[in-house]
Amino acid sequence: MNKKVKRFKYFMVVLACIAIFGTMGTCLLFSITYFIIKTAILRGGK
C-alpha cells in the first residue's frame, strides 16, 4: 500500500511538471508564432 501511494505521488508530480511545462511551451509557441506573423504582416504592408 505504501509503495502504491509513493508511486502515485511521483506520478502526480510528473503530471504537474508536464502540465506546467506544456502550458509554458504553448505560451512560448503562441508568442513566437504571433511575432513571426506580425513581422510578416509589417513586411508585407510596406
Protein Blocks (a to p, Z undefined) as FASTA:
>chain_A
ZZmmmmmmmmmmmmmmmmmmmmmmmmmmmmmmmmmmmmmmmmmmZZ
